[in-house]
Amino acid sequence: MAVNDGFGRHEVLHMAAFLARTVASELAEHPEVKANPEWLALADQAGQSLEALYQAVGAAHLDQDRA
């Protein structure tokens, strides 16, 4: 099991932000996805989940730094 350290959280924050942007720009904007409301909703949900992960990790990171 990985050790929770500042670098690991930073890496998770980076990847969550990167993947959220990629889902939004490359997947949700793809013409095939935009043409299918079900697919678009799923792509949007994936992006929102990644953004929520980013926020949760960031909040935990800030809380730990304040302690």
WOLIN-V673704 format. One record per helix or strand of 3 or more residues. SS is the DSSP state (2 for helix, 1 for strand). FROM is the first residue (numbers start at 1). LEN is the number of residues. If there is no record, write none. Layout:
{{SS FROM LEN} {SS FROM LEN}}
This chain:
{{2 6 22} {2 31 4} {2 37 30}}
